[in-house]
């Protein structure tokens, strides 16, 4: 089983990156999000998900474990194939997580091949997995996040930010001063803006 490949990017085309590892070129199918972070003739590391069938052997490469986990969750949904999952994640794992947590169908249907019914199914099947007590995506190395006391929207925003890889301290700081009556999506955007400005 391949866990990751690390080497020089020798080919970079829409949807494909070839990584040279000791003279062997691994052709990885990638999202636009991952491709944007790669540069030709420079070193890169991609986390790998393999798909082995009778008639094909495909390798999917991701720039982060977060994106890889999102891909694996997406393809667990009935009706979501590799192509649709890659299209959805091309906007980035952060946007995908936000879309599921806030029930934003439009963000999902913007991806090629994803209709309204499929978007609804993705949200329905993954919302609890991604934001519930038994979160399957653990982007914060198991650190429990204490939700602010502002209510359910704040809890949802905190869960979404946790899944984007932010630490409890970063989340608490970023959500300081947020309007308690704001929607989950507004709270997440407020926090992300605060973190971007801080950097």
VOZA-629204 format. One record per residue: residue in three letters; x, y, z of N, C-alpha, C in turn. Coordinates in steps of 0.001 Angstrom, whole numbers, plus 500000, padded with zeros to 6 digits. Layout:
N
ALAXYZXYZXYZ
...
This chain:
199
UNK500835498796500000500000500000500000500869501253500000
UNK500535502197499144501233503482499129500594504416500153
UNK501411505030501000500889505992501978501102507414501456
UNK502286507673500968502563508957500311503695508774499323
UNK503825509723498391504980509756497499505657511110497679
UNK506974511075497646507740512303497837508861512346496811
UNK508897513424496045509923513540495016509749514806494206
UNK510269514790492986510225515968492119509018515913491190
UNK508332517034491048507194517127490127507743517245488709
UNK507518516214487886508069516226486525507011516532485466
UNK505741516283485801504635516607484895503527517231485733
UNK502975518327485244501881518979485949500856519440484918
UNK499762518700484832498688519001483887497379519086484669
UNK496332519637484064495045519680484764494616518280485211
UNK494492518091486500494047516807487042495124515755487186
UNK496372516072486813497447515078486889498761515696487337
UNK499416514999488260500773515378488674501613514112488686
UNK502782514170488069503693513027488089504842513359489027
UNK505034512485490032506092512695491021507178511657490784
UNK508401512126490537509543511239490316510146510867491672
UNK510055509567491995510623509067493254511729508068492910
UNK512946508523492927514080507644492636514050507030491255
UNK513606507797490273513590507305488901512282506656488478
UNK511340506542489416510007506003489094509000507148489155
UNK508252507326488078507273508412488036505891507915488429
UNK505358508456489513504019508095489967503017509127489450
UNK502106508674488584501086509567488049499912509648489005
UNK499721510802489596498665510979490598497552511880490071
UNK496330511424490212495193512284489882495028513257491047
UNK494914514542490735494879515557491792493739516548491571
UNK493353517214492648492368518286492559493061519561492093
UNK492278520532491659492844521828491273493493522488492489
UNK492928522215493668493464522776494925494899522281495161
UNK495102520965495022496446520398495209497383520842494097
UNK496890520822492855497730521210491712498266522637491872
UNK497438523512492454497842524913492626499000525055493613
UNK499201524033494436500273524100495434501561523425494957
UNK501507522848493754502682522171493201503380523043492162
UNK504675522851492033505436523581491012506317522604490261
UNK506329522756488954507118521888488086508591521941488474
UNK509216520771488506510648520613488815511014520963490255
UNK510009521039491111510278521254492530509786520048493328
UNK510328519872494526509961518700495322508562518861495910
UNK507889517736496083506536517744496635506269516415497332
UNK505298516454498233504876515236498936503367515153498835
UNK502863514028498327501422513835498191500986512598498955
UNK499909512731499715499322511587500404498464510823499398
UNK498538509506499449497975508677498385496757507857498823
UNK495751507852497953494638506906498056494636506114496758
UNK494694504795496885494745503938495702493353503413495348
UNK493122503225494088491883502616493597492259501507492630
UNK492064500261493078492460499113492268491210498362491805
UNK491048498309490483489924497566489905490476496590488866
UNK489595495747488352490026494760487361490663495411486147
UNK490066496545485732490515497177484491491327498446484694
UNK491601498797485942492342500052486153493009500086487529
UNK494116500827487592494804501081488860495094502570488902
UNK494345503280489729494488504736489804495069505155491148
UNK495868506205491101496453506783492312495941508215492445
UNK495395508539493590494906509894493853495832510538494883
UNK496360511722494536497316512398495414496737513661496025
UNK497037513875497300496501515031498028497613515746498785
UNK497539517062498796498601517852499424498557517789500946
UNK497423517323501505497319517230502960496459516031503347
UNK496636515576504570495805514475505085494354514921505188
UNK494146516219505478492774516738505588492023516551504273
UNK492677516933503176492029516803501878491796515330501545
UNK492759514495501881492613513057501625491431512474502401
UNK491288512865503663490177512355504482488839512835503934
UNK488809514070503464487584514597502858487227513778501612
UNK488241513444500816488018512644499608487441511277499980
UNK488020510653500985487565509323501389486147509363501949
UNK485819510428502667484449510590503157483478510784501992
UNK483870511623501051483017511898499895482722510631499095
UNK483754509835498837483557508644498014482824507539498774
UNK482617507737500087481814506769500847480319507023500651
UNK479993508178500091478590508528499838478142507887498533
UNK477005507194498571476476506529497386476234507548496267
UNK476807507276495098476617508175493964477758509139493739
UNK478702509189494686479856510082494529481072509254494104
UNK481479509422492856482650508719492348483895509581492493
UNK485051509023492136486308509772492241486285511109491505
UNK485702511117490288485700512347489490484916513458490184
UNK483726513125490710482901514119491403483578514588492688
UNK484198513637493411484880513991494666486026514960494398
UNK486810514691493344487921515592493002487403516969492594
UNK486277516991491866485704518273491440485248519089492646
UNK484600518428493603484124519121494809485296519674495612
UNK486346518876495738487486519285496568488420520264495877
UNK488173520528494596489024521487493888488912522886494469
UNK487805523156495176487647524451495846488367524465497195
UNK488931523307497576489670523212498831488876522492499905
UNK489569521737500779488880521019501849488157521957502814
UNK488688523186502968488036524139503876486647524499503374
UNK486543524792502067485246525161501499484275523991501524
UNK484789522782501283483941521595501335483394521397502745
UNK484278521493503738483851521330505129482814522370505499
UNK483062523600505094482126524690505386480775524431504726
UNK480787523940503486479541523665502765478714522609503479
UNK479365521556503950478648520478504645478122520962505999
UNK478978521655506750478599522103508100477462523113508071
UNK477404523918507018476377524965506933475226524597506005
UNK475301523396505398474231522958504504474161523760503217
UNK475304524223502739475362525068501539475403524209500272
UNK474232523918499719474150523087498511474810523762497310
UNK474683525085497229475202525811496057476701525628495901
UNK477401525607497022478848525456496965479211524083496391
UNK478411523073496724478669521719496230478256521553494765
UNK477108522138494406476622521981493027477454522794492033
UNK478316523672492540479216524423491654480233523485491015
UNK480436522324491632481374521339491084480734520595489918
UNK481517520350488891481017519681487695480518518277488036
UNK479304517958487564478750516624487764478005516429489067
UNK477846517502489832477146517393491116475815518146491039
UNK474723517392491080473394518000491034472860518270492437
UNK471682518867492496471096519257493785470834518055494689
UNK470285516983494108469967515806494919471225515181495514
UNK472286515113494719473538514541495216474140515431496301
UNK474067516733496104474574517675497108473825517496498428
UNK472502517336498349471689517129499552472080515832500259
UNK472345514782499461472729513494500048474074513596500753
UNK475014514318500116476341514501500723476209515188502075
UNK475438516270502104475251517023503351474577516147504404
UNK473528515434504000472772514594504932473645513503505542
UNK474443512841504688475240511708505163476503512106505918
UNK477060513276505582478361513630506164478304514649507292
UNK477196515355507430477147516429508436477423515903509839
UNK476779514792510215476995514238511550478394513668511707
UNK478895513056510636480237512472510698481304513547510879
UNK481064514705510249482080515754510275481934516705511452
UNK480717516827511997480529517805513057479946517266514335
UNK479630515973514354479013515395515537480020515045516604
UNK479509514420517638480366514047518764481366512970518351
UNK480954512129517383481845511061516931482512511446515613
UNK483130512590515617483759513108514403484760512117513835
UNK484594511788512556485509510846511930486746511559511398
UNK486584512828511074487752513598510646488319514261511887
UNK489548513943512204490167514551513372491369515338512896
UNK491140516621512594492210517445512027493060518105513112
UNK492729517823514385493443518537515447494123517577516408
UNK494512516423515891495249515425516677494533515050517956
UNK493217514996517884492438514499519020492174515518520110
UNK492526516770519910492293517776520935490818518151520961
UNK490209518038522112488788518392522233488647519903522263
UNK487674520414521559487457521856521523486261522201522386
UNK486438523117523292485320523575524101484578524642523314
UNK483307524379523036482533525324522238482213526562523047
UNK482245527737522415481862528950523104480415528868523583
UNK480072529680524541478746529598525138477687530338524339
UNK478046530800523153477117531618522379475957530824521786
UNK476006529496521850474876528720521350475273527748520260
UNK474261527146519638474488526074518682475292526525517471
UNK475023527730516970475776528214515804477264528306516116
UNK477576528758517315478984528860517720479609527479517837
UNK478827526516518319479334525144518432479635524577517049
UNK478715524832516103478914524347514738480121525020514100
UNK480262526323514328481398527063513774482706526537514359
UNK482696526264515662483882525730516326484255524371515752
UNK483243523521515547483499522186514987484078522290513583
UNK483523523209512782484019523389511411485470523857511423
UNK485779524808512286487146525330512365488115524270512878
UNK487631523441513803488469522352514320488846521411513186
UNK487893521130512308488142520210511212489045520814510142
UNK489180522136510156490097522790509218491519522801509758
UNK491687522246510975493028522097511514493460523152512518
UNK492536524025512928492905525073513888492854524544515309
UNK493750525044516150493829524593517540492751525281518379
UNK492432524710519545491431525326520430491750526786520759
UNK493050527065520998493450528438521335493216529381520156
UNK493559528927518956493366529758517763491877530034517529
UNK491059529002517720489615529145517502489015530125518506
UNK489385529958519770488852530839520820489216532292520546
UNK490462532520520130490921533880519825490190534452518614
UNK490044533618517563489431534078516313487949534396516482
UNK487286533706517411485843533916517603485528535013518625
UNK486575535600519201486343536705520143485708537874519409
UNK484639538402519959483996539561519363482987539223518280
UNK482777537929517989481807537555516959480392537825517470
UNK479523538225516579478121538499516927477447537177517311
UNK476947537036518557476328535783519011475107535380518180
UNK474498536360517494473300536049516704473642535710515243
UNK474944535711514921475361535426513546475100533961513211
UNK474986533678511911474809532292511470476144531564511590
UNK476089530234511498477315529431511564478300529868510490
UNK477794530034509263478657530414508138479307531769508391
UNK478529532713508911479076534057509196480161533971510265
UNK479925533121511276480924532970512344482226532379511817
UNK482099531365510951483291530740510386484058531745509537
UNK483336532503508724483996533507507879484671534590508727
UNK484000534996509791484555535989510713485876535476511282
UNK485854534215511733487052533622512332488176533479511316
UNK487832533031510106488862532860509069489485534197508680
UNK488641535239508607489166536586508302490129537034509397
UNK489738536764510656490580537163511792491929536455511730
UNK491909535179511350493162534415511285494040534887510119
UNK493419535200508996494170535702507841494826537038508156
UNK494077537916508811494622539232509169495752539111510182
UNK495619538134511063496654537907512090497970537486511447
UNK497844536676510357499043536217509668499600537264508721
